[in-house]
Structures are given as C-alpha cells and as structure tokens.
Amino acid sequence: MNKIALYFKESYYELVEKVTWPTWVQLQQSTVIVLVATVIITAMVWAMDFSSNQLLKLIYSLFK
C-alpha cells in the first residue's frame, strides 16, 4: 500500500513541478493547427474516395 501512495505523491509532484504546461495562446494555436490539418486530410480522403468511386463506375459501365 505504501508503494501506491508513493506513486501518487511522485506523480502529483511531477505534474505540478516538472511539467511545462502550454500557455493559453499556445494552446489555441495548437488547436487551430490540428483543426486545419484535420480539414485538409479529410478533404484529401474525400477527394480520393470520390475519384476512385467515379473511376470504378466508369470501369463497371464498360462491362455492362
């Protein structure tokens, strides 16, 4: 039981004293970067899905 208590004390100390937390501005900038990257990657996946769907429709229509 003593090891568990020591673990939690050390974990709390590390989170409070050793971790460098981002400022509010840094957090907002990182969030915007993640959102923009998500939108770009989503658009790329959508474009690839749409184009492959159209290509397959064309190929299937040739064999009807």
CHARMM-style PDB file with segment names, atoms N, HN, CA, C and O in Angstrom:
ATOM      1  N   MET     1       0.830  -1.191   0.000  1.00  0.00      PROA
ATOM      2  CA  MET     1       0.000   0.000   0.000  1.00  0.00      PROA
ATOM      3  C   MET     1       0.872   1.252   0.000  1.00  0.00      PROA
ATOM      4  O   MET     1       0.496   2.287  -0.551  1.00  0.00      PROA
ATOM      5  N   ASN     2       2.042   1.141   0.626  1.00  0.00      PROA
ATOM      6  HN  ASN     2       2.347   0.301   1.073  1.00  0.00      PROA
ATOM      7  CA  ASN     2       2.946   2.282   0.711  1.00  0.00      PROA
ATOM      8  C   ASN     2       3.477   2.655  -0.675  1.00  0.00      PROA
ATOM      9  O   ASN     2       3.676   3.834  -0.969  1.00  0.00      PROA
ATOM     10  N   LYS     3       3.706   1.649  -1.523  1.00  0.00      PROA
ATOM     11  HN  LYS     3       3.544   0.692  -1.284  1.00  0.00      PROA
ATOM     12  CA  LYS     3       4.215   1.918  -2.865  1.00  0.00      PROA
ATOM     13  C   LYS     3       3.186   2.677  -3.699  1.00  0.00      PROA
ATOM     14  O   LYS     3       3.548   3.545  -4.493  1.00  0.00      PROA
ATOM     15  N   ILE     4       1.911   2.354  -3.521  1.00  0.00      PROA
ATOM     16  HN  ILE     4       1.617   1.650  -2.876  1.00  0.00      PROA
ATOM     17  CA  ILE     4       0.859   3.036  -4.277  1.00  0.00      PROA
ATOM     18  C   ILE     4       0.771   4.502  -3.857  1.00  0.00      PROA
ATOM     19  O   ILE     4       0.649   5.387  -4.705  1.00  0.00      PROA
ATOM     20  N   ALA     5       0.832   4.754  -2.565  1.00  0.00      PROA
ATOM     21  HN  ALA     5       0.931   4.035  -1.877  1.00  0.00      PROA
ATOM     22  CA  ALA     5       0.785   6.133  -2.076  1.00  0.00      PROA
ATOM     23  C   ALA     5       1.994   6.916  -2.573  1.00  0.00      PROA
ATOM     24  O   ALA     5       1.857   8.069  -2.982  1.00  0.00      PROA
ATOM     25  N   LEU     6       3.164   6.312  -2.543  1.00  0.00      PROA
ATOM     26  HN  LEU     6       3.276   5.376  -2.211  1.00  0.00      PROA
ATOM     27  CA  LEU     6       4.372   6.965  -3.038  1.00  0.00      PROA
ATOM     28  C   LEU     6       4.253   7.269  -4.533  1.00  0.00      PROA
ATOM     29  O   LEU     6       4.664   8.334  -4.993  1.00  0.00      PROA
ATOM     30  N   TYR     7       3.693   6.333  -5.276  1.00  0.00      PROA
ATOM     31  HN  TYR     7       3.358   5.468  -4.902  1.00  0.00      PROA
ATOM     32  CA  TYR     7       3.497   6.537  -6.713  1.00  0.00      PROA
ATOM     33  C   TYR     7       2.623   7.773  -6.978  1.00  0.00      PROA
ATOM     34  O   TYR     7       2.956   8.605  -7.822  1.00  0.00      PROA
ATOM     35  N   PHE     8       1.513   7.882  -6.255  1.00  0.00      PROA
ATOM     36  HN  PHE     8       1.242   7.206  -5.569  1.00  0.00      PROA
ATOM     37  CA  PHE     8       0.623   9.025  -6.449  1.00  0.00      PROA
ATOM     38  C   PHE     8       1.272  10.335  -6.010  1.00  0.00      PROA
ATOM     39  O   PHE     8       1.068  11.366  -6.651  1.00  0.00      PROA
ATOM     40  N   LYS     9       2.038  10.313  -4.942  1.00  0.00      PROA
ATOM     41  HN  LYS     9       2.203   9.475  -4.420  1.00  0.00      PROA
ATOM     42  CA  LYS     9       2.737  11.525  -4.499  1.00  0.00      PROA
ATOM     43  C   LYS     9       3.762  11.977  -5.536  1.00  0.00      PROA
ATOM     44  O   LYS     9       3.865  13.165  -5.843  1.00  0.00      PROA
ATOM     45  N   GLU    10       4.512  11.025  -6.068  1.00  0.00      PROA
ATOM     46  HN  GLU    10       4.427  10.060  -5.819  1.00  0.00      PROA
ATOM     47  CA  GLU    10       5.518  11.365  -7.080  1.00  0.00      PROA
ATOM     48  C   GLU    10       4.859  11.824  -8.383  1.00  0.00      PROA
ATOM     49  O   GLU    10       5.351  12.736  -9.047  1.00  0.00      PROA
ATOM     50  N   SER    11       3.764  11.196  -8.736  1.00  0.00      PROA
ATOM     51  HN  SER    11       3.364  10.455  -8.196  1.00  0.00      PROA
ATOM     52  CA  SER    11       3.051  11.606  -9.947  1.00  0.00      PROA
ATOM     53  C   SER    11       2.523  13.024  -9.808  1.00  0.00      PROA
ATOM     54  O   SER    11       2.637  13.825 -10.736  1.00  0.00      PROA
ATOM     55  N   TYR    12       1.947  13.337  -8.656  1.00  0.00      PROA
ATOM     56  HN  TYR    12       1.855  12.687  -7.903  1.00  0.00      PROA
ATOM     57  CA  TYR    12       1.434  14.683  -8.415  1.00  0.00      PROA
ATOM     58  C   TYR    12       2.576  15.699  -8.459  1.00  0.00      PROA
ATOM     59  O   TYR    12       2.439  16.760  -9.067  1.00  0.00      PROA
ATOM     60  N   TYR    13       3.690  15.382  -7.821  1.00  0.00      PROA
ATOM     61  HN  TYR    13       3.802  14.520  -7.327  1.00  0.00      PROA
ATOM     62  CA  TYR    13       4.840  16.284  -7.823  1.00  0.00      PROA
ATOM     63  C   TYR    13       5.331  16.542  -9.244  1.00  0.00      PROA
ATOM     64  O   TYR    13       5.645  17.677  -9.602  1.00  0.00      PROA
ATOM     65  N   GLU    14       5.395  15.495 -10.041  1.00  0.00      PROA
ATOM     66  HN  GLU    14       5.139  14.573  -9.750  1.00  0.00      PROA
ATOM     67  CA  GLU    14       5.871  15.656 -11.409  1.00  0.00      PROA
ATOM     68  C   GLU    14       4.919  16.526 -12.222  1.00  0.00      PROA
ATOM     69  O   GLU    14       5.364  17.374 -12.996  1.00  0.00      PROA
ATOM     70  N   LEU    15       3.619  16.325 -12.055  1.00  0.00      PROA
ATOM     71  HN  LEU    15       3.258  15.637 -11.426  1.00  0.00      PROA
ATOM     72  CA  LEU    15       2.647  17.131 -12.798  1.00  0.00      PROA
ATOM     73  C   LEU    15       2.671  18.595 -12.374  1.00  0.00      PROA
ATOM     74  O   LEU    15       2.481  19.484 -13.204  1.00  0.00      PROA
ATOM     75  N   VAL    16       2.901  18.851 -11.102  1.00  0.00      PROA
ATOM     76  HN  VAL    16       3.056  18.129 -10.428  1.00  0.00      PROA
ATOM     77  CA  VAL    16       2.852  20.229 -10.602  1.00  0.00      PROA
ATOM     78  C   VAL    16       4.186  20.951 -10.810  1.00  0.00      PROA
ATOM     79  O   VAL    16       4.198  22.128 -11.172  1.00  0.00      PROA
ATOM     80  N   GLU    17       5.291  20.271 -10.588  1.00  0.00      PROA
ATOM     81  HN  GLU    17       5.282  19.315 -10.294  1.00  0.00      PROA
ATOM     82  CA  GLU    17       6.589  20.943 -10.570  1.00  0.00      PROA
ATOM     83  C   GLU    17       7.413  20.769 -11.847  1.00  0.00      PROA
ATOM     84  O   GLU    17       8.151  21.680 -12.223  1.00  0.00      PROA
ATOM     85  N   LYS    18       7.306  19.635 -12.513  1.00  0.00      PROA
ATOM     86  HN  LYS    18       6.706  18.895 -12.208  1.00  0.00      PROA
ATOM     87  CA  LYS    18       8.230  19.344 -13.609  1.00  0.00      PROA
ATOM     88  C   LYS    18       7.624  19.524 -15.005  1.00  0.00      PROA
ATOM     89  O   LYS    18       8.353  19.772 -15.965  1.00  0.00      PROA
ATOM     90  N   VAL    19       6.318  19.403 -15.122  1.00  0.00      PROA
ATOM     91  HN  VAL    19       5.726  19.201 -14.342  1.00  0.00      PROA
ATOM     92  CA  VAL    19       5.671  19.504 -16.426  1.00  0.00      PROA
ATOM     93  C   VAL    19       5.549  20.973 -16.812  1.00  0.00      PROA
ATOM     94  O   VAL    19       5.144  21.810 -16.005  1.00  0.00      PROA
ATOM     95  N   THR    20       5.906  21.272 -18.057  1.00  0.00      PROA
ATOM     96  HN  THR    20       6.235  20.593 -18.713  1.00  0.00      PROA
ATOM     97  CA  THR    20       5.739  22.625 -18.572  1.00  0.00      PROA
ATOM     98  C   THR    20       4.432  22.668 -19.358  1.00  0.00      PROA
ATOM     99  O   THR    20       4.325  22.089 -20.439  1.00  0.00      PROA
ATOM    100  N   TRP    21       3.453  23.355 -18.806  1.00  0.00      PROA
ATOM    101  HN  TRP    21       3.541  23.826 -17.927  1.00  0.00      PROA
ATOM    102  CA  TRP    21       2.151  23.434 -19.437  1.00  0.00      PROA
ATOM    103  C   TRP    21       2.145  24.575 -20.446  1.00  0.00      PROA
ATOM    104  O   TRP    21       2.767  25.609 -20.203  1.00  0.00      PROA
ATOM    105  N   PRO    22       1.454  24.408 -21.573  1.00  0.00      PROA
ATOM    106  CA  PRO    22       1.406  25.483 -22.566  1.00  0.00      PROA
ATOM    107  C   PRO    22       0.563  26.654 -22.065  1.00  0.00      PROA
ATOM    108  O   PRO    22      -0.330  26.500 -21.231  1.00  0.00      PROA
ATOM    109  N   THR    23       0.880  27.825 -22.604  1.00  0.00      PROA
ATOM    110  HN  THR    23       1.605  27.950 -23.281  1.00  0.00      PROA
ATOM    111  CA  THR    23       0.062  28.992 -22.271  1.00  0.00      PROA
ATOM    112  C   THR    23      -1.250  28.898 -23.052  1.00  0.00      PROA
ATOM    113  O   THR    23      -1.405  28.050 -23.930  1.00  0.00      PROA
ATOM    114  N   TRP    24      -2.192  29.790 -22.714  1.00  0.00      PROA
ATOM    115  HN  TRP    24      -2.066  30.479 -22.001  1.00  0.00      PROA
ATOM    116  CA  TRP    24      -3.483  29.786 -23.385  1.00  0.00      PROA
ATOM    117  C   TRP    24      -3.319  30.066 -24.884  1.00  0.00      PROA
ATOM    118  O   TRP    24      -3.997  29.450 -25.708  1.00  0.00      PROA
ATOM    119  N   VAL    25      -2.433  30.982 -25.233  1.00  0.00      PROA
ATOM    120  HN  VAL    25      -1.883  31.482 -24.564  1.00  0.00      PROA
ATOM    121  CA  VAL    25      -2.202  31.319 -26.639  1.00  0.00      PROA
ATOM    122  C   VAL    25      -1.588  30.132 -27.382  1.00  0.00      PROA
ATOM    123  O   VAL    25      -2.004  29.824 -28.499  1.00  0.00      PROA
ATOM    124  N   GLN    26      -0.620  29.474 -26.785  1.00  0.00      PROA
ATOM    125  HN  GLN    26      -0.282  29.725 -25.877  1.00  0.00      PROA
ATOM    126  CA  GLN    26      -0.013  28.299 -27.413  1.00  0.00      PROA
ATOM    127  C   GLN    26      -1.045  27.191 -27.610  1.00  0.00      PROA
ATOM    128  O   GLN    26      -1.046  26.506 -28.633  1.00  0.00      PROA
ATOM    129  N   LEU    27      -1.908  27.024 -26.636  1.00  0.00      PROA
ATOM    130  HN  LEU    27      -1.907  27.580 -25.805  1.00  0.00      PROA
ATOM    131  CA  LEU    27      -2.947  26.001 -26.719  1.00  0.00      PROA
ATOM    132  C   LEU    27      -3.922  26.314 -27.853  1.00  0.00      PROA
ATOM    133  O   LEU    27      -4.331  25.414 -28.586  1.00  0.00      PROA
ATOM    134  N   GLN    28      -4.295  27.582 -28.000  1.00  0.00      PROA
ATOM    135  HN  GLN    28      -3.963  28.314 -27.405  1.00  0.00      PROA
ATOM    136  CA  GLN    28      -5.182  27.976 -29.090  1.00  0.00      PROA
ATOM    137  C   GLN    28      -4.516  27.775 -30.442  1.00  0.00      PROA
ATOM    138  O   GLN    28      -5.148  27.289 -31.380  1.00  0.00      PROA
ATOM    139  N   GLN    29      -3.256  28.141 -30.549  1.00  0.00      PROA
ATOM    140  HN  GLN    29      -2.743  28.536 -29.787  1.00  0.00      PROA
ATOM    141  CA  GLN    29      -2.542  27.965 -31.818  1.00  0.00      PROA
ATOM    142  C   GLN    29      -2.441  26.493 -32.184  1.00  0.00      PROA
ATOM    143  O   GLN    29      -2.648  26.127 -33.341  1.00  0.00      PROA
ATOM    144  N   SER    30      -2.131  25.662 -31.232  1.00  0.00      PROA
ATOM    145  HN  SER    30      -1.963  25.959 -30.292  1.00  0.00      PROA
ATOM    146  CA  SER    30      -2.030  24.222 -31.496  1.00  0.00      PROA
ATOM    147  C   SER    30      -3.380  23.654 -31.916  1.00  0.00      PROA
ATOM    148  O   SER    30      -3.452  22.802 -32.802  1.00  0.00      PROA
ATOM    149  N   THR    31      -4.438  24.122 -31.286  1.00  0.00      PROA
ATOM    150  HN  THR    31      -4.380  24.814 -30.567  1.00  0.00      PROA
ATOM    151  CA  THR    31      -5.776  23.651 -31.629  1.00  0.00      PROA
ATOM    152  C   THR    31      -6.133  24.034 -33.059  1.00  0.00      PROA
ATOM    153  O   THR    31      -6.694  23.224 -33.796  1.00  0.00      PROA
ATOM    154  N   VAL    32      -5.813  25.258 -33.455  1.00  0.00      PROA
ATOM    155  HN  VAL    32      -5.357  25.916 -32.856  1.00  0.00      PROA
ATOM    156  CA  VAL    32      -6.100  25.704 -34.820  1.00  0.00      PROA
ATOM    157  C   VAL    32      -5.307  24.873 -35.821  1.00  0.00      PROA
ATOM    158  O   VAL    32      -5.838  24.481 -36.860  1.00  0.00      PROA
ATOM    159  N   ILE    33      -4.057  24.607 -35.522  1.00  0.00      PROA
ATOM    160  HN  ILE    33      -3.625  24.926 -34.678  1.00  0.00      PROA
ATOM    161  CA  ILE    33      -3.219  23.791 -36.418  1.00  0.00      PROA
ATOM    162  C   ILE    33      -3.819  22.399 -36.582  1.00  0.00      PROA
ATOM    163  O   ILE    33      -3.891  21.880 -37.696  1.00  0.00      PROA
ATOM    164  N   VAL    34      -4.245  21.801 -35.488  1.00  0.00      PROA
ATOM    165  HN  VAL    34      -4.187  22.222 -34.583  1.00  0.00      PROA
ATOM    166  CA  VAL    34      -4.844  20.458 -35.555  1.00  0.00      PROA
ATOM    167  C   VAL    34      -6.145  20.490 -36.355  1.00  0.00      PROA
ATOM    168  O   VAL    34      -6.391  19.594 -37.163  1.00  0.00      PROA
ATOM    169  N   LEU    35      -6.972  21.500 -36.145  1.00  0.00      PROA
ATOM    170  HN  LEU    35      -6.772  22.227 -35.489  1.00  0.00      PROA
ATOM    171  CA  LEU    35      -8.227  21.587 -36.883  1.00  0.00      PROA
ATOM    172  C   LEU    35      -7.995  21.775 -38.382  1.00  0.00      PROA
ATOM    173  O   LEU    35      -8.659  21.137 -39.198  1.00  0.00      PROA
ATOM    174  N   VAL    36      -7.067  22.637 -38.738  1.00  0.00      PROA
ATOM    175  HN  VAL    36      -6.527  23.155 -38.075  1.00  0.00      PROA
ATOM    176  CA  VAL    36      -6.763  22.870 -40.157  1.00  0.00      PROA
ATOM    177  C   VAL    36      -6.217  21.599 -40.790  1.00  0.00      PROA
ATOM    178  O   VAL    36      -6.624  21.232 -41.893  1.00  0.00      PROA
ATOM    179  N   ALA    37      -5.307  20.929 -40.110  1.00  0.00      PROA
ATOM    180  HN  ALA    37      -4.976  21.227 -39.215  1.00  0.00      PROA
ATOM    181  CA  ALA    37      -4.748  19.680 -40.640  1.00  0.00      PROA
ATOM    182  C   ALA    37      -5.840  18.626 -40.795  1.00  0.00      PROA
ATOM    183  O   ALA    37      -5.839  17.878 -41.772  1.00  0.00      PROA
ATOM    184  N   THR    38      -6.757  18.557 -39.857  1.00  0.00      PROA
ATOM    185  HN  THR    38      -6.757  19.165 -39.062  1.00  0.00      PROA
ATOM    186  CA  THR    38      -7.861  17.600 -39.931  1.00  0.00      PROA
ATOM    187  C   THR    38      -8.748  17.876 -41.137  1.00  0.00      PROA
ATOM    188  O   THR    38      -9.146  16.952 -41.847  1.00  0.00      PROA
ATOM    189  N   VAL    39      -9.053  19.143 -41.365  1.00  0.00      PROA
ATOM    190  HN  VAL    39      -8.728  19.893 -40.788  1.00  0.00      PROA
ATOM    191  CA  VAL    39      -9.888  19.503 -42.514  1.00  0.00      PROA
ATOM    192  C   VAL    39      -9.173  19.164 -43.823  1.00  0.00      PROA
ATOM    193  O   VAL    39      -9.792  18.633 -44.744  1.00  0.00      PROA
ATOM    194  N   ILE    40      -7.887  19.466 -43.911  1.00  0.00      PROA
ATOM    195  HN  ILE    40      -7.384  19.897 -43.162  1.00  0.00      PROA
ATOM    196  CA  ILE    40      -7.127  19.183 -45.136  1.00  0.00      PROA
ATOM    197  C   ILE    40      -7.063  17.682 -45.399  1.00  0.00      PROA
ATOM    198  O   ILE    40      -7.292  17.239 -46.525  1.00  0.00      PROA
ATOM    199  N   ILE    41      -6.757  16.908 -44.385  1.00  0.00      PROA
ATOM    200  HN  ILE    41      -6.570  17.267 -43.471  1.00  0.00      PROA
ATOM    201  CA  ILE    41      -6.663  15.454 -44.560  1.00  0.00      PROA
ATOM    202  C   ILE    41      -8.027  14.866 -44.905  1.00  0.00      PROA
ATOM    203  O   ILE    41      -8.122  13.961 -45.735  1.00  0.00      PROA
ATOM    204  N   THR    42      -9.087  15.377 -44.271  1.00  0.00      PROA
ATOM    205  HN  THR    42      -9.010  16.112 -43.597  1.00  0.00      PROA
ATOM    206  CA  THR    42     -10.434  14.915 -44.588  1.00  0.00      PROA
ATOM    207  C   THR    42     -10.780  15.210 -46.040  1.00  0.00      PROA
ATOM    208  O   THR    42     -11.358  14.364 -46.722  1.00  0.00      PROA
ATOM    209  N   ALA    43     -10.431  16.402 -46.518  1.00  0.00      PROA
ATOM    210  HN  ALA    43      -9.961  17.089 -45.964  1.00  0.00      PROA
ATOM    211  CA  ALA    43     -10.696  16.766 -47.910  1.00  0.00      PROA
ATOM    212  C   ALA    43      -9.913  15.863 -48.868  1.00  0.00      PROA
ATOM    213  O   ALA    43     -10.436  15.462 -49.908  1.00  0.00      PROA
ATOM    214  N   MET    44      -8.679  15.549 -48.526  1.00  0.00      PROA
ATOM    215  HN  MET    44      -8.254  15.876 -47.681  1.00  0.00      PROA
ATOM    216  CA  MET    44      -7.879  14.668 -49.375  1.00  0.00      PROA
ATOM    217  C   MET    44      -8.493  13.269 -49.445  1.00  0.00      PROA
ATOM    218  O   MET    44      -8.580  12.683 -50.525  1.00  0.00      PROA
ATOM    219  N   VAL    45      -8.914  12.737 -48.312  1.00  0.00      PROA
ATOM    220  HN  VAL    45      -8.843  13.213 -47.435  1.00  0.00      PROA
ATOM    221  CA  VAL    45      -9.522  11.408 -48.293  1.00  0.00      PROA
ATOM    222  C   VAL    45     -10.831  11.424 -49.072  1.00  0.00      PROA
ATOM    223  O   VAL    45     -11.115  10.490 -49.821  1.00  0.00      PROA
ATOM    224  N   TRP    46     -11.638  12.485 -48.903  1.00  0.00      PROA
ATOM    225  HN  TRP    46     -11.407  13.244 -48.294  1.00  0.00      PROA
ATOM    226  CA  TRP    46     -12.882  12.596 -49.650  1.00  0.00      PROA
ATOM    227  C   TRP    46     -12.604  12.629 -51.153  1.00  0.00      PROA
ATOM    228  O   TRP    46     -13.280  11.946 -51.924  1.00  0.00      PROA
ATOM    229  N   ALA    47     -11.618  13.415 -51.571  1.00  0.00      PROA
ATOM    230  HN  ALA    47     -11.069  13.970 -50.945  1.00  0.00      PROA
ATOM    231  CA  ALA    47     -11.290  13.518 -52.998  1.00  0.00      PROA
ATOM    232  C   ALA    47     -10.830  12.173 -53.555  1.00  0.00      PROA
ATOM    233  O   ALA    47     -11.233  11.791 -54.654  1.00  0.00      PROA
ATOM    234  N   MET    48     -10.000  11.459 -52.820  1.00  0.00      PROA
ATOM    235  HN  MET    48      -9.673  11.769 -51.928  1.00  0.00      PROA
ATOM    236  CA  MET    48      -9.555  10.141 -53.285  1.00  0.00      PROA
ATOM    237  C   MET    48     -10.727   9.162 -53.355  1.00  0.00      PROA
ATOM    238  O   MET    48     -10.822   8.376 -54.298  1.00  0.00      PROA
ATOM    239  N   ASP    49     -11.610   9.205 -52.371  1.00  0.00      PROA
ATOM    240  HN  ASP    49     -11.532   9.843 -51.606  1.00  0.00      PROA
ATOM    241  CA  ASP    49     -12.773   8.321 -52.364  1.00  0.00      PROA
ATOM    242  C   ASP    49     -13.701   8.653 -53.529  1.00  0.00      PROA
ATOM    243  O   ASP    49     -14.184   7.754 -54.217  1.00  0.00      PROA
ATOM    244  N   PHE    50     -13.946   9.924 -53.746  1.00  0.00      PROA
ATOM    245  HN  PHE    50     -13.554  10.654 -53.187  1.00  0.00      PROA
ATOM    246  CA  PHE    50     -14.827  10.345 -54.833  1.00  0.00      PROA
ATOM    247  C   PHE    50     -14.249   9.949 -56.187  1.00  0.00      PROA
ATOM    248  O   PHE    50     -14.962   9.419 -57.040  1.00  0.00      PROA
ATOM    249  N   SER    51     -12.957  10.208 -56.383  1.00  0.00      PROA
ATOM    250  HN  SER    51     -12.378  10.638 -55.690  1.00  0.00      PROA
ATOM    251  CA  SER    51     -12.353   9.895 -57.682  1.00  0.00      PROA
ATOM    252  C   SER    51     -12.291   8.385 -57.928  1.00  0.00      PROA
ATOM    253  O   SER    51     -12.528   7.936 -59.050  1.00  0.00      PROA
ATOM    254  N   SER    52     -11.980   7.609 -56.914  1.00  0.00      PROA
ATOM    255  HN  SER    52     -11.787   7.973 -56.003  1.00  0.00      PROA
ATOM    256  CA  SER    52     -11.958   6.155 -57.105  1.00  0.00      PROA
ATOM    257  C   SER    52     -13.363   5.623 -57.351  1.00  0.00      PROA
ATOM    258  O   SER    52     -13.534   4.680 -58.123  1.00  0.00      PROA
ATOM    259  N   ASN    53     -14.363   6.203 -56.717  1.00  0.00      PROA
ATOM    260  HN  ASN    53     -14.224   6.970 -56.090  1.00  0.00      PROA
ATOM    261  CA  ASN    53     -15.743   5.804 -56.953  1.00  0.00      PROA
ATOM    262  C   ASN    53     -16.140   6.086 -58.397  1.00  0.00      PROA
ATOM    263  O   ASN    53     -16.764   5.248 -59.048  1.00  0.00      PROA
ATOM    264  N   GLN    54     -15.782   7.260 -58.893  1.00  0.00      PROA
ATOM    265  HN  GLN    54     -15.275   7.941 -58.363  1.00  0.00      PROA
ATOM    266  CA  GLN    54     -16.111   7.607 -60.281  1.00  0.00      PROA
ATOM    267  C   GLN    54     -15.376   6.696 -61.272  1.00  0.00      PROA
ATOM    268  O   GLN    54     -15.944   6.265 -62.275  1.00  0.00      PROA
ATOM    269  N   LEU    55     -14.119   6.417 -60.976  1.00  0.00      PROA
ATOM    270  HN  LEU    55     -13.657   6.767 -60.162  1.00  0.00      PROA
ATOM    271  CA  LEU    55     -13.347   5.531 -61.850  1.00  0.00      PROA
ATOM    272  C   LEU    55     -13.947   4.132 -61.885  1.00  0.00      PROA
ATOM    273  O   LEU    55     -14.059   3.534 -62.955  1.00  0.00      PROA
ATOM    274  N   LEU    56     -14.330   3.610 -60.746  1.00  0.00      PROA
ATOM    275  HN  LEU    56     -14.239   4.095 -59.876  1.00  0.00      PROA
ATOM    276  CA  LEU    56     -14.936   2.281 -60.708  1.00  0.00      PROA
ATOM    277  C   LEU    56     -16.282   2.264 -61.421  1.00  0.00      PROA
ATOM    278  O   LEU    56     -16.606   1.289 -62.099  1.00  0.00      PROA
ATOM    279  N   LYS    57     -17.066   3.319 -61.283  1.00  0.00      PROA
ATOM    280  HN  LYS    57     -16.803   4.112 -60.733  1.00  0.00      PROA
ATOM    281  CA  LYS    57     -18.332   3.397 -62.020  1.00  0.00      PROA
ATOM    282  C   LYS    57     -18.076   3.356 -63.521  1.00  0.00      PROA
ATOM    283  O   LYS    57     -18.794   2.682 -64.260  1.00  0.00      PROA
ATOM    284  N   LEU    58     -17.059   4.074 -63.967  1.00  0.00      PROA
ATOM    285  HN  LEU    58     -16.476   4.622 -63.366  1.00  0.00      PROA
ATOM    286  CA  LEU    58     -16.712   4.076 -65.388  1.00  0.00      PROA
ATOM    287  C   LEU    58     -16.289   2.686 -65.850  1.00  0.00      PROA
ATOM    288  O   LEU    58     -16.727   2.219 -66.901  1.00  0.00      PROA
ATOM    289  N   ILE    59     -15.452   2.035 -65.079  1.00  0.00      PROA
ATOM    290  HN  ILE    59     -15.096   2.414 -64.224  1.00  0.00      PROA
ATOM    291  CA  ILE    59     -14.978   0.693 -65.444  1.00  0.00      PROA
ATOM    292  C   ILE    59     -16.152  -0.292 -65.462  1.00  0.00      PROA
ATOM    293  O   ILE    59     -16.262  -1.101 -66.384  1.00  0.00      PROA
ATOM    294  N   TYR    60     -17.024  -0.233 -64.461  1.00  0.00      PROA
ATOM    295  HN  TYR    60     -16.935   0.424 -63.712  1.00  0.00      PROA
ATOM    296  CA  TYR    60     -18.170  -1.139 -64.411  1.00  0.00      PROA
ATOM    297  C   TYR    60     -19.132  -0.886 -65.561  1.00  0.00      PROA
ATOM    298  O   TYR    60     -19.741  -1.821 -66.079  1.00  0.00      PROA
ATOM    299  N   SER    61     -19.272   0.382 -65.966  1.00  0.00      PROA
ATOM    300  HN  SER    61     -18.777   1.142 -65.545  1.00  0.00      PROA
ATOM    301  CA  SER    61     -20.201   0.677 -67.059  1.00  0.00      PROA
ATOM    302  C   SER    61     -19.686   0.137 -68.390  1.00  0.00      PROA
ATOM    303  O   SER    61     -20.474  -0.108 -69.304  1.00  0.00      PROA
ATOM    304  N   LEU    62     -18.385  -0.050 -68.507  1.00  0.00      PROA
ATOM    305  HN  LEU    62     -17.745   0.148 -67.765  1.00  0.00      PROA
ATOM    306  CA  LEU    62     -17.828  -0.599 -69.748  1.00  0.00      PROA
ATOM    307  C   LEU    62     -18.174  -2.075 -69.925  1.00  0.00      PROA
ATOM    308  O   LEU    62     -18.189  -2.568 -71.053  1.00  0.00      PROA
ATOM    309  N   PHE    63     -18.451  -2.789 -68.836  1.00  0.00      PROA
ATOM    310  HN  PHE    63     -18.438  -2.389 -67.920  1.00  0.00      PROA
ATOM    311  CA  PHE    63     -18.699  -4.226 -68.894  1.00  0.00      PROA
ATOM    312  C   PHE    63     -20.163  -4.581 -68.773  1.00  0.00      PROA
ATOM    313  O   PHE    63     -20.493  -5.748 -68.561  1.00  0.00      PROA
ATOM    314  N   LYS    64     -21.050  -3.612 -68.902  1.00  0.00      PROA
ATOM    315  HN  LYS    64     -20.782  -2.664 -69.074  1.00  0.00      PROA
ATOM    316  CA  LYS    64     -22.495  -3.917 -68.820  1.00  0.00      PROA
ATOM    317  C   LYS    64     -23.021  -4.438 -70.111  1.00  0.00      PROA
ATOM    318  OT1 LYS    64     -24.209  -4.742 -70.216  1.00  0.00      PROA
TER     319      LYS     64
END
